[in-house]
Amino acid sequence: MSITSNCKLIPLHLSLLPNPNPKLPFPNPNPPPLSPPKLLSIRCAKRAQRTGKYRYPSEKKKLKSRQQTQIDVPQKFEGFWRPSKLGVSVHRDRGKDFLDVSDALLEEIAKVLEFPVASMLPPEAFSVVRKSFDARKLLKEPKFVYTVDMDVIKLLDLEPRTWDFISQLEPKVGLIEHMLDERVSGDIINVIHDYRRIYNGVVSNEGVHIQLGESFKYPASKKPKVAIVGSGPSGLFASLVFAELGADVTLIERGQAVEQKGRDIGALVVRRILQLESNFCFGEGGAGTWSDGKLVTRIGRNSGSVLAVMKTLVHFGAPRNILVDGKPHLGTDRLVPLLRNFRRHLQGLGVNIRFGTRIDDLLVENGSVVGVKISDSSNNLKFDSQKLGCDAVVLAVGHSARDIYQMLLSHDINLCPKDFSVGLRIEHPQELINSIQYSGLATEVRSGRGKVPVADYKVVKYINGNDVDTTFNPGTVRCGCYSFCMCPGGQVVLTSTNPSELCINGMSFSRCASKWANAALVVTVSSKDFDALNFRGPLAGVEFQREFERRAATMGGGNFAVPVQTVTDFWKIRASVPPSSYRLGVKVASLHELFPNNITEALQNSLSMFDKELPGFISSNALLHGVERRTSSPVQIPHNTDTYESTSLKGLYPVGEGAGYAGGILKGDDEPTSDTLLGLALEDTDAETKSSDSDDSVPDLYPL
């Protein structure tokens, strides 16, 4: 932008019965009590669990026991086997865009089966589930890595001689698993349709896959009214789920539809005209529309919940290869028509979409939200305010909507400052990154049209002054520093929402064909950093952001020019400048003077450490841009972990990026964003309590 088997529910009265079809990814509405939520420290430790030789003996014993778990022989000939980590040399593979089963892949599958003649295996019995590219230096040669589903019945039908070999297969953790049923997940629309049809007694428990375009209508007297604020990923998927379940949905967006948003961004880039309510951050699709369209997630790419979201995106126009790619990426040029298709579907379901409409206040009675006060976002005087009554408000704004935080405070809604990251955006020539990552294979990139994907990188370091040999006052720096939102073949863009503040981001089109590569290089900051500048209270992080956005604007000299400095100069504290992809102009500046010393030192030290991982990263051709600070929300709006209802106000459901729970198109609070939103609509409620039209295509703003 960014439905698991553990969907969380809130009391919005859309009545559903217990799930009669175990194949559908919905829980029993009366699940056993949930265990207390895990502490963040425990969750982080789980992601960083020991592997290989670093495992404790007890862990090795437990893993060995799991690997030796056997299944009954008859079951081996049912369902599917899923071998993974099947490596095919880049020289034997047909390239990143080939997603079928090749002869070279059959040879790797034959090794797993211990089948002697790979050419005898029928390709029709196998399907590629996932394909990624591995060019790590520790490998003898780069390779494409596959995960494949093997249909046992089809394989035996086409090649009966594989029977003996299948009978010898055993599950091995991380290498091969057995599934009695293929893990097929429909898109969110069909999941809801199938479930509602079963609930209404329309179909048997076997379920059906139906054509899209109809929803299950409630009688007019029973339709719950839901106001959804914000049309980013959270708001769009919330609208989709509620509308498909028959609710009366109003989607409120302060910015403009994607066609007008594109024209407003064009005016900003070409004529430096910033529309305060229609820009890179505000408008249909949220800040992600003119961004990278990354669909990566730590949740589990092959889980049914993630695939349901991905298939919904495919239904609205995304290419099918995002279901298989190891690092799926859409790009702005694909996001725009996708959003247009998404909008038309919502309108077909009766969703009232109000673009150019700002939420000015919540209407509260007896401690519960009963509606919202809205006005034309182009009118700052708010003379035309209207009242819109509703049963619930889903607050799905982005974290650039700072006025919303002020409005929530006026209602004594609890807001908590949270850690986030600030830093600079670093830009290299893409050819340099290709060369660093691929060496001699760099010639195969061919501006995104070659055999291998355009090279990217991801670097993370915990900075402790005692760990690096530098002159930057070692021992005083202790923080995490990492690359964020890496855009291969991309460009740096302006994401300011106020002309006196300067903030940037990165974006790419689908082919990643630009000659530049950029990524945020950021440092984690916390309340200690806010306190050091005398920023306190629930919005201390917001004021911290504003402070450095204003400093960056001053350094750039105004008119949206960005202050820049080469990496070598930033490292050695001097100033010069190479070319940049940023279209509104750059100005040589001393970026080492932008942040407090501890942040600057962390960035300098991390550059040294990153250069050890990516030799050549510190280069006179690498350019730092200021300032990158909107990595995530500086505020969290506490909500009930089971119902997602605000802990301060009944009927208010804060979700997504602006509420401090999301980290991308697919994920929110370590769960798929749409899973959270699907859960919003799944418990009892009662009314009482992108096509290519002529001038609508993506403006070619960045022909680099």
C-alpha positions as CSV (number, residue, x, y, z in Angstrom):
1,M,0.0,0.0,0.0
2,S,0.3,-3.0,3.6
3,I,-6.5,-12.9,7.3
4,T,-4.9,-15.3,9.4
5,S,-6.5,-18.2,11.2
6,N,-6.4,-16.1,14.3
7,C,-8.5,-13.2,13.2
8,K,-9.3,-10.7,16.0
9,L,-12.8,-9.5,16.3
10,I,-14.7,-6.4,17.5
11,P,-18.3,-5.9,18.5
12,L,-19.8,-4.2,15.4
13,H,-22.8,-6.6,15.2
14,L,-22.4,-8.2,11.8
15,S,-23.8,-11.6,12.8
16,L,-21.9,-14.7,11.8
17,L,-22.3,-18.3,12.8
18,P,-19.5,-20.8,13.7
19,N,-17.5,-21.8,10.7
20,P,-19.0,-24.9,9.1
21,N,-16.2,-25.2,6.5
22,P,-12.8,-25.8,8.0
23,K,-11.2,-24.9,4.7
24,L,-12.1,-21.3,5.1
25,P,-9.6,-19.1,7.1
26,F,-12.1,-18.0,9.7
27,P,-12.1,-18.9,13.4
28,N,-15.0,-20.1,15.6
29,P,-16.7,-16.9,16.9
30,N,-16.4,-18.3,20.4
31,P,-12.7,-19.2,20.6
32,P,-11.0,-20.2,23.8
33,P,-9.6,-17.3,25.9
34,L,-6.5,-15.7,24.4
35,S,-3.3,-15.9,26.3
36,P,-1.9,-12.6,27.5
37,P,0.0,-10.7,24.7
38,K,3.7,-11.3,24.6
39,L,6.1,-8.6,25.5
40,L,8.0,-6.9,22.7
41,S,11.3,-8.2,24.0
42,I,10.1,-11.8,23.8
43,R,8.9,-11.3,20.2
44,C,12.1,-9.8,19.1
45,A,14.1,-12.6,20.7
46,K,12.0,-15.1,18.8
47,R,12.8,-13.5,15.5
48,A,16.5,-13.7,16.4
49,Q,16.6,-17.3,17.6
50,R,19.8,-19.2,17.3
51,T,20.5,-21.3,14.2
52,G,23.1,-23.8,13.1
53,K,26.1,-24.3,15.3
54,Y,24.9,-21.6,17.7
55,R,21.9,-23.7,18.9
56,Y,22.1,-25.1,22.4
57,P,22.3,-28.9,22.7
58,S,18.7,-29.0,23.9
59,E,17.5,-27.0,20.9
60,K,19.4,-29.4,18.5
61,K,17.8,-32.4,20.2
62,K,14.3,-30.9,19.9
63,L,14.9,-30.0,16.3
64,K,16.2,-33.4,15.5
65,S,13.1,-34.9,17.1
66,R,10.8,-32.8,14.9
67,Q,12.7,-33.7,11.8
68,Q,12.4,-37.4,12.6
69,T,8.6,-37.2,12.9
70,Q,7.2,-39.7,10.5
71,I,3.9,-39.9,8.8
72,D,1.9,-43.0,7.8
73,V,2.8,-44.4,4.4
74,P,-0.8,-44.2,3.0
75,Q,-0.9,-40.5,3.8
76,K,2.2,-39.9,1.7
77,F,0.2,-40.6,-1.4
78,E,-2.4,-38.0,-0.6
79,G,-2.3,-34.2,-0.9
80,F,0.9,-32.3,-1.7
81,W,4.6,-32.3,-0.9
82,R,6.3,-29.0,-0.8
83,P,10.1,-29.1,-1.3
84,S,11.9,-25.8,-0.7
85,K,15.4,-24.3,-1.1
86,L,15.7,-25.8,-4.5
87,G,18.7,-23.9,-6.0
88,V,19.1,-23.5,-9.8
89,S,22.3,-21.9,-11.1
90,V,21.6,-18.5,-12.7
91,H,23.3,-19.8,-15.9
92,R,20.8,-22.7,-16.1
93,D,17.7,-20.6,-15.3
94,R,15.7,-18.7,-17.8
95,G,15.7,-15.6,-15.5
96,K,13.6,-13.7,-13.0
97,D,10.5,-13.5,-15.1
98,F,10.3,-17.2,-15.9
99,L,7.9,-18.8,-13.3
100,D,7.3,-22.3,-14.9
101,V,9.1,-25.6,-14.2
102,S,12.3,-25.9,-16.2
103,D,14.4,-28.9,-16.8
104,A,17.0,-27.6,-14.4
105,L,14.4,-27.3,-11.7
106,L,13.2,-30.8,-12.4
107,E,16.7,-32.0,-11.7
108,E,16.6,-30.4,-8.3
109,I,13.2,-32.0,-7.6
110,A,14.6,-35.4,-8.6
111,K,17.4,-35.0,-6.1
112,V,14.8,-34.5,-3.3
113,L,12.8,-37.6,-4.5
114,E,16.1,-39.5,-5.2
115,F,14.5,-40.3,-8.5
116,P,17.2,-41.3,-11.0
117,V,16.0,-39.8,-14.2
118,A,14.8,-36.2,-13.9
119,S,13.6,-36.0,-17.5
120,M,11.0,-38.6,-16.7
121,L,9.3,-36.4,-14.2
122,P,6.2,-34.6,-15.6
123,P,6.4,-30.8,-15.2
124,E,2.6,-30.8,-15.0
125,A,2.7,-32.3,-11.5
126,F,4.7,-29.4,-10.1
127,S,3.9,-25.7,-9.6
128,V,6.2,-22.9,-8.5
129,V,5.1,-21.4,-5.2
130,R,8.0,-19.0,-4.7
131,K,11.1,-17.9,-6.6
132,S,13.9,-15.7,-5.3
133,F,17.4,-14.7,-6.3
134,D,20.4,-15.4,-4.0
135,A,23.6,-13.7,-4.9
136,R,25.4,-13.8,-1.6
137,K,29.2,-13.9,-1.8
138,L,29.5,-17.0,0.3
139,L,27.9,-19.0,-2.6
140,K,30.0,-20.6,-5.3
141,E,27.7,-18.9,-7.9
142,P,24.4,-17.0,-7.8
143,K,21.3,-19.0,-8.0
144,F,17.5,-18.8,-8.1
145,V,15.9,-20.5,-5.2
146,Y,12.5,-22.2,-5.6
147,T,9.7,-23.5,-3.4
148,V,7.5,-26.0,-5.3
149,D,4.2,-27.8,-4.7
150,M,4.1,-31.4,-5.9
151,D,0.7,-32.9,-6.6
152,V,1.1,-36.5,-5.6
153,I,-2.0,-37.9,-7.3
154,K,-1.2,-36.2,-10.6
155,L,2.5,-37.3,-10.3
156,L,1.5,-40.9,-9.8
157,D,-1.0,-40.7,-12.6
158,L,1.5,-39.4,-15.1
159,E,4.5,-41.3,-13.8
160,P,3.6,-44.4,-11.7
161,R,7.3,-45.3,-11.2
162,T,7.6,-42.6,-8.7
163,W,5.6,-44.6,-6.2
164,D,8.5,-46.2,-4.4
165,F,10.4,-42.9,-4.2
166,I,7.4,-41.1,-2.7
167,S,7.0,-43.8,-0.1
168,Q,10.5,-43.0,1.2
169,L,9.9,-39.3,1.6
170,E,9.8,-37.8,5.2
171,P,9.2,-34.2,6.2
172,K,12.3,-32.2,7.0
173,V,12.0,-28.9,8.7
174,G,12.9,-26.1,6.3
175,L,13.4,-28.4,3.4
176,I,10.2,-30.4,2.7
177,E,6.8,-30.6,4.2
178,H,3.7,-32.7,3.5
179,M,0.2,-31.2,3.2
180,L,-3.0,-33.3,3.0
181,D,-4.7,-30.4,1.3
182,E,-3.2,-27.8,-1.1
183,R,-2.9,-24.4,0.6
184,V,-5.1,-22.5,-1.7
185,S,-6.5,-19.2,-0.5
186,G,-9.0,-17.2,-2.4
187,D,-8.9,-13.4,-2.5
188,I,-10.6,-11.6,0.3
189,I,-13.7,-10.9,-1.7
190,N,-14.4,-14.6,-2.5
191,V,-13.5,-15.7,1.1
192,I,-16.2,-13.4,2.4
193,H,-18.7,-14.5,-0.3
194,D,-18.1,-18.2,0.3
195,Y,-18.4,-17.7,4.1
196,R,-21.6,-15.7,3.8
197,R,-23.1,-18.1,1.3
198,I,-22.5,-21.0,3.7
199,Y,-23.9,-18.9,6.6
200,N,-27.0,-18.1,4.6
201,G,-27.5,-21.8,3.6
202,V,-26.9,-21.0,-0.1
203,V,-24.3,-23.7,-0.6
204,S,-23.1,-26.8,1.0
205,N,-20.1,-27.1,3.3
206,E,-17.9,-27.8,0.3
207,G,-18.0,-24.1,-0.5
208,V,-17.8,-22.5,-4.0
209,H,-15.7,-20.0,-5.7
210,I,-18.0,-17.3,-7.2
211,Q,-17.7,-14.5,-9.6
212,L,-17.1,-11.1,-8.1
213,G,-19.3,-8.0,-8.2
214,E,-22.1,-8.7,-5.7
215,S,-22.2,-8.4,-2.0
216,F,-24.5,-9.8,0.7
217,K,-27.1,-7.1,1.3
218,Y,-28.6,-6.4,4.7
219,P,-32.2,-5.1,5.0
220,A,-32.0,-1.3,4.9
221,S,-33.3,-1.2,8.5
222,K,-30.4,-3.3,9.8
223,K,-27.4,-1.9,7.9
224,P,-24.7,-0.8,10.4
225,K,-23.2,2.6,9.4
226,V,-19.4,2.7,9.4
227,A,-17.3,5.8,8.7
228,I,-13.8,5.0,7.6
229,V,-11.2,7.8,7.7
230,G,-8.3,7.5,5.3
231,S,-8.0,5.7,2.0
232,G,-4.5,4.1,2.4
233,P,-4.2,0.3,2.6
234,S,-5.9,0.0,6.0
235,G,-8.9,2.2,4.9
236,L,-9.3,0.6,1.6
237,F,-9.3,-3.0,2.9
238,A,-11.6,-2.0,5.8
239,S,-14.0,-0.5,3.3
240,L,-13.9,-3.6,1.1
241,V,-14.6,-6.0,4.0
242,F,-17.4,-3.9,5.5
243,A,-19.0,-3.3,2.1
244,E,-18.8,-7.0,1.1
245,L,-20.5,-7.9,4.4
246,G,-23.3,-5.4,3.6
247,A,-22.6,-2.5,5.9
248,D,-23.4,1.1,4.9
249,V,-19.9,2.5,4.4
250,T,-18.6,6.0,4.0
251,L,-15.0,6.4,3.1
252,I,-13.6,9.8,4.0
253,E,-10.4,11.0,2.3
254,R,-8.9,14.5,2.8
255,G,-7.0,14.3,-0.5
256,Q,-8.0,13.7,-4.0
257,A,-8.7,10.7,-6.3
258,V,-5.6,9.2,-7.8
259,E,-6.1,10.9,-11.2
260,Q,-6.2,14.4,-9.6
261,K,-3.5,13.5,-7.1
262,G,-1.2,12.7,-10.0
263,R,-1.8,16.1,-11.5
264,D,-1.2,17.8,-8.2
265,I,2.1,15.9,-7.8
266,G,3.0,16.9,-11.3
267,A,2.4,20.6,-10.4
268,L,4.6,20.2,-7.4
269,V,7.5,18.6,-9.3
270,V,7.3,20.9,-12.3
271,R,6.1,24.2,-10.9
272,R,6.9,23.8,-7.1
273,I,3.2,24.2,-6.2
274,L,2.4,22.3,-3.1
275,Q,-1.3,21.4,-2.5
276,L,-1.6,21.1,1.2
277,E,-4.3,18.4,1.0
278,S,-3.3,16.6,-2.2
279,N,0.3,15.6,-2.4
280,F,2.6,12.6,-2.0
281,C,1.2,11.9,1.5
282,F,-2.5,12.8,1.1
283,G,-5.0,11.4,-1.4
284,E,-6.2,8.0,-2.7
285,G,-3.9,5.2,-1.7
286,G,-2.1,7.3,0.9
287,A,1.6,8.0,1.0
288,G,2.3,4.6,-0.7
289,T,0.7,5.5,-4.1
290,W,3.8,7.4,-5.3
291,S,6.2,5.2,-3.4
292,D,7.7,1.8,-4.1
293,G,4.7,-0.6,-3.7
294,K,6.8,-3.1,-1.8
295,L,4.9,-6.2,-0.7
296,V,7.5,-7.8,1.6
297,T,6.5,-9.0,5.0
298,R,8.0,-10.9,8.0
299,I,4.6,-12.6,8.6
300,G,5.2,-15.5,6.3
301,R,4.9,-15.1,2.5
302,N,3.2,-18.5,1.9
303,S,0.6,-18.1,4.6
304,G,-3.0,-18.1,3.6
305,S,-3.6,-14.7,5.1
306,V,-0.9,-13.0,3.1
307,L,-1.9,-14.8,-0.1
308,A,-5.5,-13.6,0.3
309,V,-4.3,-10.0,0.4
310,M,-1.9,-10.6,-2.6
311,K,-4.7,-12.3,-4.6
312,T,-7.0,-9.4,-3.9
313,L,-4.3,-7.0,-5.3
314,V,-4.1,-9.3,-8.4
315,H,-7.8,-9.1,-8.8
316,F,-7.6,-5.4,-9.0
317,G,-4.8,-5.3,-11.5
318,A,-1.5,-6.4,-9.9
319,P,0.6,-8.8,-12.0
320,R,0.3,-12.5,-11.0
321,N,4.0,-12.8,-10.4
322,I,3.7,-11.0,-7.0
323,L,2.2,-14.4,-5.8
324,V,5.6,-16.1,-6.5
325,D,8.3,-13.4,-6.4
326,G,10.6,-13.6,-3.4
327,K,10.5,-9.8,-3.2
328,P,7.2,-8.8,-4.7
329,H,7.1,-5.2,-5.9
330,L,4.4,-3.2,-7.7
331,G,5.7,0.2,-8.5
332,T,3.8,3.5,-8.8
333,D,2.8,2.9,-12.5
334,R,0.9,-0.3,-11.5
335,L,-0.5,1.1,-8.2
336,V,-2.4,3.9,-9.9
337,P,-4.6,1.7,-12.2
338,L,-4.9,-0.8,-9.3
339,L,-6.3,1.9,-7.0
340,R,-8.7,3.1,-9.7
341,N,-10.1,-0.5,-10.1
342,F,-10.3,-0.9,-6.3
343,R,-12.3,2.4,-6.1
344,R,-14.7,1.3,-8.8
345,H,-15.4,-2.0,-7.1
346,L,-16.1,-0.2,-3.8
347,Q,-18.5,2.2,-5.5
348,G,-20.2,-0.7,-7.1
349,L,-20.8,-2.1,-3.7
350,G,-22.4,1.2,-2.6
351,V,-19.5,2.7,-0.7
352,N,-19.9,6.5,-0.5
353,I,-16.3,7.8,-1.2
354,R,-15.9,11.4,-0.2
355,F,-12.6,12.8,-1.6
356,G,-11.5,16.3,-0.6
357,T,-13.2,15.8,2.8
358,R,-11.5,16.4,6.1
359,I,-12.6,15.1,9.5
360,D,-12.7,18.0,11.9
361,D,-14.0,16.4,15.0
362,L,-15.6,13.3,16.5
363,L,-19.2,13.4,17.7
364,V,-19.3,11.8,21.1
365,E,-22.3,11.1,23.4
366,N,-22.1,9.3,26.7
367,G,-18.6,8.1,26.1
368,S,-19.2,6.7,22.7
369,V,-18.6,7.9,19.1
370,V,-21.9,8.6,17.3
371,G,-20.5,10.3,14.3
372,V,-17.9,12.7,12.8
373,K,-17.9,16.3,11.8
374,I,-16.5,16.8,8.3
375,S,-15.8,19.7,5.9
376,D,-14.3,20.5,2.5
377,S,-10.5,20.0,2.9
378,S,-9.8,23.0,0.6
379,N,-11.5,25.3,3.0
380,N,-9.3,25.9,6.1
381,L,-12.0,28.1,7.8
382,K,-14.3,25.0,8.2
383,F,-17.5,27.1,7.6
384,D,-19.1,24.2,5.8
385,S,-18.9,21.6,8.5
386,Q,-21.4,18.8,8.3
387,K,-22.4,16.1,10.8
388,L,-22.3,12.5,9.7
389,G,-23.8,10.0,12.1
390,C,-22.5,6.4,12.3
391,D,-22.3,3.4,14.5
392,A,-18.5,3.2,14.5
393,V,-15.4,5.1,13.2
394,V,-12.4,3.3,11.8
395,L,-9.5,5.7,12.1
396,A,-7.1,4.6,9.3
397,V,-5.2,7.8,8.7
398,G,-1.5,8.0,8.0
399,H,1.0,9.5,10.4
400,S,1.4,12.7,8.4
401,A,-2.1,13.7,9.5
402,R,-0.8,15.4,12.6
403,D,-4.0,17.5,13.1
404,I,-5.8,14.2,13.8
405,Y,-3.6,13.6,16.9
406,Q,-4.5,17.1,18.2
407,M,-8.1,16.4,17.6
408,L,-7.9,13.1,19.6
409,L,-6.1,14.8,22.5
410,S,-9.0,17.3,22.7
411,H,-11.2,14.3,23.5
412,D,-8.8,13.0,26.2
413,I,-8.0,10.0,24.1
414,N,-4.8,8.3,25.3
415,L,-1.8,8.8,22.9
416,C,1.6,7.3,23.7
417,P,4.9,8.5,22.3
418,K,6.8,5.6,20.6
419,D,10.2,5.1,19.2
420,F,10.8,5.6,15.5
421,S,13.7,6.4,13.2
422,V,15.2,9.5,11.6
423,G,18.2,10.0,9.3
424,L,19.1,10.7,5.7
425,R,18.4,9.1,2.3
426,I,21.4,7.8,0.6
427,E,21.6,7.6,-3.2
428,H,24.1,5.6,-5.3
429,P,24.4,5.0,-9.1
430,Q,22.4,1.8,-9.6
431,E,25.4,0.4,-11.6
432,L,27.5,0.7,-8.5
433,I,25.1,-1.3,-6.4
434,N,24.8,-3.9,-9.2
435,S,28.5,-4.2,-9.3
436,I,28.8,-4.5,-5.5
437,Q,26.1,-7.1,-5.2
438,Y,26.6,-9.1,-8.4
439,S,30.2,-8.5,-9.5
440,G,30.6,-9.9,-13.0
441,L,26.8,-10.7,-13.2
442,A,26.0,-7.0,-13.1
443,T,25.7,-6.9,-16.9
444,E,22.7,-9.2,-16.7
445,V,20.6,-6.5,-15.0
446,R,19.9,-4.4,-18.1
447,S,17.9,-1.7,-16.4
448,G,15.3,-4.1,-15.0
449,R,14.8,-6.1,-18.3
450,G,17.6,-8.6,-17.8
451,K,17.9,-12.1,-16.4
452,V,18.5,-11.1,-12.8
453,P,16.6,-8.5,-10.7
454,V,17.9,-5.0,-10.2
455,A,20.3,-5.2,-7.2
456,D,19.1,-4.0,-3.8
457,Y,20.5,-4.3,-0.3
458,K,19.4,-4.4,3.3
459,V,21.9,-3.6,6.1
460,V,21.3,-3.5,9.8
461,K,23.8,-2.7,12.6
462,Y,23.6,-2.2,16.3
463,I,26.0,0.6,16.9
464,N,28.1,0.6,20.0
465,G,31.1,3.0,20.1
466,N,33.3,0.3,21.5
467,D,32.7,-2.0,18.5
468,V,34.2,0.4,15.8
469,D,37.5,2.0,15.5
470,T,36.7,5.6,14.7
471,T,37.5,9.0,15.9
472,F,33.9,9.8,16.6
473,N,34.1,9.7,20.4
474,P,33.7,5.9,20.8
475,G,31.7,4.6,23.7
476,T,29.0,7.3,23.5
477,V,26.9,5.8,20.6
478,R,24.5,3.0,21.4
479,C,21.6,2.6,19.0
480,G,20.3,0.7,16.0
481,C,21.1,1.9,12.6
482,Y,19.7,0.3,9.4
483,S,18.7,0.9,5.8
484,F,15.0,1.3,5.2
485,C,12.7,1.4,2.1
486,M,15.5,0.6,-0.4
487,C,14.4,1.6,-3.9
488,P,16.4,0.0,-6.7
489,G,16.2,1.9,-9.9
490,G,14.3,4.6,-8.2
491,Q,14.4,8.3,-7.3
492,V,14.2,10.6,-4.3
493,V,10.9,12.5,-4.0
494,L,9.4,15.2,-1.8
495,T,6.9,14.2,0.9
496,S,6.4,17.5,2.7
497,T,2.9,18.5,3.7
498,N,4.0,22.0,4.8
499,P,6.1,24.4,2.8
500,S,8.1,25.4,5.8
501,E,9.1,21.7,6.5
502,L,11.2,19.4,4.3
503,C,10.8,15.7,4.2
504,I,11.8,13.2,1.5
505,N,11.2,9.6,0.5
506,G,12.1,7.2,-2.3
507,M,10.0,5.5,-5.0
508,S,10.4,3.2,-8.0
509,F,8.4,2.3,-11.1
510,S,7.7,-1.4,-11.8
511,R,10.8,-1.9,-14.0
512,C,13.2,-0.1,-11.6
513,A,14.8,1.3,-14.7
514,S,16.2,4.5,-13.2
515,K,20.0,4.9,-13.1
516,W,19.8,5.6,-9.4
517,A,19.4,3.5,-6.3
518,N,18.3,5.0,-3.0
519,A,17.5,4.0,0.6
520,A,16.9,5.6,3.9
521,L,19.8,5.3,6.3
522,V,18.2,5.8,9.7
523,V,18.8,5.7,13.5
524,T,16.3,4.7,16.1
525,V,15.3,7.6,18.4
526,S,13.4,7.5,21.7
527,S,12.0,9.7,24.5
528,K,15.5,10.3,25.7
529,D,16.3,12.1,22.4
530,F,13.0,14.0,22.6
531,D,13.8,15.1,26.2
532,A,17.2,16.3,25.1
533,L,15.5,19.0,23.0
534,N,12.9,19.7,25.6
535,F,10.1,18.0,23.7
536,R,7.7,16.3,26.1
537,G,4.2,15.0,26.2
538,P,2.3,12.6,23.9
539,L,3.3,14.5,20.8
540,A,7.0,14.9,21.7
541,G,8.0,12.7,18.7
542,V,5.9,14.8,16.3
543,E,7.7,18.0,17.5
544,F,11.0,16.2,17.2
545,Q,10.2,15.4,13.6
546,R,9.1,18.9,12.8
547,E,12.3,20.4,14.3
548,F,14.5,18.6,11.9
549,E,12.2,19.0,8.9
550,R,12.4,22.8,9.5
551,R,16.2,22.6,9.9
552,A,16.4,20.7,6.6
553,A,14.2,23.3,4.9
554,T,16.5,26.1,6.1
555,M,19.7,24.2,5.1
556,G,18.2,23.7,1.6
557,G,17.6,27.4,1.2
558,G,13.8,27.1,0.6
559,N,11.7,26.4,-2.4
560,F,11.8,22.7,-1.6
561,A,15.5,22.4,-2.5
562,V,17.1,19.5,-0.5
563,P,20.3,19.8,1.4
564,V,22.8,17.1,0.3
565,Q,26.3,16.0,1.1
566,T,28.5,13.1,-0.4
567,V,29.0,10.1,1.9
568,T,32.7,10.7,1.9
569,D,32.3,14.3,2.9
570,F,29.7,13.4,5.6
571,W,32.1,10.9,6.9
572,K,35.1,13.3,6.9
573,I,33.0,16.4,7.7
574,R,33.4,18.5,4.5
575,A,31.2,19.4,1.5
576,S,30.9,18.8,-2.3
577,V,28.2,17.3,-4.4
578,P,27.6,14.9,-7.4
579,P,24.3,14.7,-9.4
580,S,21.0,13.6,-7.8
581,S,17.7,12.2,-9.0
582,Y,15.8,14.7,-6.9
583,R,13.9,17.0,-9.3
584,L,13.4,20.1,-7.2
585,G,17.0,21.0,-6.8
586,V,19.7,20.2,-4.2
587,K,22.1,22.4,-2.2
588,V,25.4,21.5,-0.8
589,A,25.1,21.5,3.0
590,S,26.9,20.2,6.1
591,L,24.4,17.4,7.0
592,H,26.7,16.4,9.8
593,E,25.4,19.5,11.6
594,L,21.7,18.7,11.0
595,F,21.2,16.2,13.9
596,P,22.4,16.0,17.5
597,N,25.9,14.5,17.8
598,N,24.7,11.0,18.9
599,I,22.6,10.6,15.8
600,T,25.3,12.0,13.5
601,E,27.9,9.7,15.1
602,A,25.7,6.7,14.7
603,L,25.2,7.4,11.0
604,Q,28.9,7.9,10.5
605,N,29.8,4.7,12.3
606,S,27.2,2.7,10.5
607,L,28.5,3.9,7.1
608,S,31.9,2.4,8.0
609,M,30.3,-0.9,9.0
610,F,28.0,-1.0,6.0
611,D,31.1,-0.4,3.7
612,K,32.6,-3.6,5.2
613,E,29.5,-5.6,4.1
614,L,29.1,-3.7,0.8
615,P,32.6,-2.7,-0.3
616,G,32.3,0.6,-2.3
617,F,29.2,1.8,-0.3
618,I,31.3,4.7,0.9
619,S,31.9,6.5,-2.4
620,S,32.2,10.0,-3.7
621,N,29.3,9.2,-6.0
622,A,27.1,8.3,-3.1
623,L,24.9,11.3,-2.0
624,L,23.1,11.8,1.3
625,H,19.8,13.8,1.2
626,G,18.1,15.3,4.2
627,V,15.8,14.7,5.9
628,E,14.3,11.2,6.2
629,R,12.1,11.0,9.2
630,R,8.7,9.6,8.4
631,T,9.7,5.9,8.7
632,S,6.8,5.2,11.1
633,S,4.4,7.0,13.3
634,P,5.9,8.8,16.4
635,V,2.6,8.1,18.2
636,Q,0.6,5.1,19.1
637,I,-3.1,5.2,19.8
638,P,-3.7,2.4,22.3
639,H,-6.5,0.0,21.4
640,N,-7.8,-3.3,22.9
641,T,-5.6,-6.1,21.5
642,D,-8.7,-8.3,21.0
643,T,-11.3,-5.9,19.7
644,Y,-9.1,-3.1,18.3
645,E,-11.5,-0.6,19.9
646,S,-9.8,2.5,21.4
647,T,-9.1,2.1,25.1
648,S,-10.3,5.7,25.6
649,L,-13.4,6.0,23.5
650,K,-16.0,3.4,22.6
651,G,-16.8,3.1,18.9
652,L,-13.4,4.3,17.7
653,Y,-11.1,1.8,16.1
654,P,-7.6,3.1,15.4
655,V,-5.7,1.0,12.8
656,G,-2.9,1.2,10.4
657,E,0.1,3.5,10.1
658,G,-1.2,6.6,11.7
659,A,-2.3,4.7,14.8
660,G,1.2,3.3,15.2
661,Y,0.4,-0.3,14.3
662,A,1.5,-0.8,10.7
663,G,4.8,-1.1,8.9
664,G,3.9,-1.5,5.2
665,I,1.2,-2.5,2.8
666,L,0.9,-6.1,4.0
667,K,1.6,-5.9,7.7
668,G,0.3,-4.2,10.8
669,D,1.4,-5.0,14.3
670,D,3.0,-8.2,12.9
671,E,-0.1,-9.3,11.2
672,P,-1.4,-8.6,7.7
673,T,-3.1,-5.2,7.6
674,S,-6.2,-6.7,5.9
675,D,-6.3,-9.5,8.5
676,T,-6.8,-6.8,11.2
677,L,-9.3,-5.1,9.0
678,L,-11.2,-8.2,8.1
679,G,-11.5,-8.9,11.9
680,L,-13.1,-5.5,12.3
681,A,-16.2,-6.7,10.5
682,L,-16.6,-10.2,11.8
683,E,-18.7,-10.2,15.0
684,D,-22.3,-9.4,15.7
685,T,-23.5,-6.0,14.8
686,D,-26.9,-4.4,14.9
687,A,-28.1,-1.1,13.5
688,E,-29.6,-0.1,16.8
689,T,-26.5,0.1,19.0
690,K,-6.2,0.7,-12.2
691,S,-7.6,0.6,-16.4
692,S,-5.9,3.1,-18.7
693,D,-8.3,6.0,-19.5
694,S,-7.0,8.8,-21.7
695,D,-5.6,11.4,-19.3
696,D,-5.8,9.2,-16.1
697,S,-2.5,7.3,-16.7
698,V,0.5,7.8,-14.4
699,P,2.2,11.1,-15.3
700,D,5.8,10.4,-16.3
701,L,7.3,12.7,-13.6
702,Y,10.7,11.1,-13.3
703,P,12.1,10.1,-16.8
704,L,15.6,9.4,-15.6
